[in-house]
Amino acid sequence: MKKILIFIFLLCTIYIPSTFSQPAAGPEVYLLTCGVGAETYSIYGHSAIRILDQKKHIDLVYNWGIFDFDTPHFAWKFAKGRLNYMLGAMTMQSFMQEYFLEKRSVHSQKINLSPDETEQLIALINENLKPENVKYRYDFFYDDCSTRIRDLLEKSIGEKLLYPPSETKGIPTFRSLIHKYQSPYSWLNFGIDLLVGSPSDIKAQFRDRMFLPIEMQKELSEAVIRRDSKMIPLLQNPETILDFDPPVVNRKFLTSPSTIFTLLFIVAVILTSFQKRKKLINTVDITLFSIFSILAILMIFFNFFTDHQQTRWNLNIIWLNPFLIICLIMLILKKSGTVWFKIVFFITLTFLIFQYFLPQVFNSAIFPLVCTILVRSSVRARFSWNPLSIK
């Protein structure tokens, strides 16, 4: 009840012009930064632009993070990297109601634009709102709801907008940045780590880090505008419009990927000793290699058949390679296929030995899976040195 009363008070203070103050000379522009939410799509936060013109009674929020779940073949287009996002406009009141219901914090910072810069920004937004421009091809690292705002500010202000000098040390990678927001969700973190490739392990420079809304708020707060031989901060100090604590995520060690996959590896090792029970062993191997084959197909798809640049050059394809599919076929057809299992064994062993030298960071939860492949492929390869090899 207390938070509802606070919300109503905020609405009154934000949306009802004061009778004791003069209306602003022109429109004012604000950067809105929204806190993380509980849904998967909201764990990175959100950014939007608010334009307030009290003289014309205009108070609109422009949001580049809109997508339509009813889009035909939504999942397929998302997987292929061909899902269009769009720009939408709504009243500030509607925007705030949405985030109040989601219990997500909202911070507002006035952007110190001159009247000409504000006019230029509004013109660019209006151009973006045209039917032929309202949609854009979403790119998580380089073209999303935050980078669109950054780009418009750069175009509106031009060369007068100055960023701090480039760092030389301690520059995070794209992967480490998204880990900050994904880490409470162990399975989501594992899945994204598995799917994004080596492009996510390059250094994210100052401007690059603005693909994340909360990071953009921090970075733009350090930017300045050179105006009349003076350096003016791009953003004023943040004001909290809605204040909610971030969602609490209970991390469950027993159901984390590392725990589950380690148990799977232990079971595989134990069952390996039951080589005389061929029916049981065949069922286990078909199950295991079916799982690995599905993952191998995903690696092939996201490496070669999608427009997502972040999933290209994914070196997980070394241990989740197409030879696993051939091994599965051999198992289903009840053929020995020793040569294929030997190929899988040596490729997997090579990956395990040299993974520290590869230009990609791998999620630690994959290593029990890698070891599971090693154990079962070594048995099926019938190596003379392996006393448990299937005869």
Sequence and secondary structure as in RCSB ss.txt:
>XXXX:A:sequence
MKKILIFIFLLCTIYIPSTFSQPAAGPEVYLLTCGVGAETYSIYGHSAIRILDQKKHIDLVYNWGIFDFDTPHFA
WKFAKGRLNYMLGAMTMQSFMQEYFLEKRSVHSQKINLSPDETEQLIALINENLKPENVKYRYDFFYDDCSTRIR
DLLEKSIGEKLLYPPSETKGIPTFRSLIHKYQSPYSWLNFGIDLLVGSPSDIKAQFRDRMFLPIEMQKELSEAVI
RRDSKMIPLLQNPETILDFDPPVVNRKFLTSPSTIFTLLFIVAVILTSFQKRKKLINTVDITLFSIFSILAILMI
FFNFFTDHQQTRWNLNIIWLNPFLIICLIMLILKKSGTVWFKIVFFITLTFLIFQYFLPQVFNSAIFPLVCTILV
RSSVRARFSWNPLSIK
>XXXX:A:secstr
 HHHHHHHHHHHHHHS  TTS   SS EEEEEEE   SSGGGTT EEEEEEEETTTTEEEEEEEEE  TTSTTHH
HHHHHT  EEEEEEEEHHHHHHHHHHTT  EEEEEB   HHHHHHHHHHHHHHTSTTTSEEE BTTTBSHHHHHH
HHHHHHHGGGEE     SS   BHHHHHHHHHTTSHHHHHHHHHH  GGGGSB  TTGGGGSHHHHHHHHTT EE
EETTEEEESB   EEEE          GGGSHHHHHHHHHHHHHHHHT TT HHHHHHHHHHHHHHHHHHHHHHH
HHHHS S GGGTT GGGTTS THHHHHHHHHHTT   HHHHHHHHHHHHHHHHHGGGSSS   TTHHHHHHHHHH
HHHHHTT TT TT   
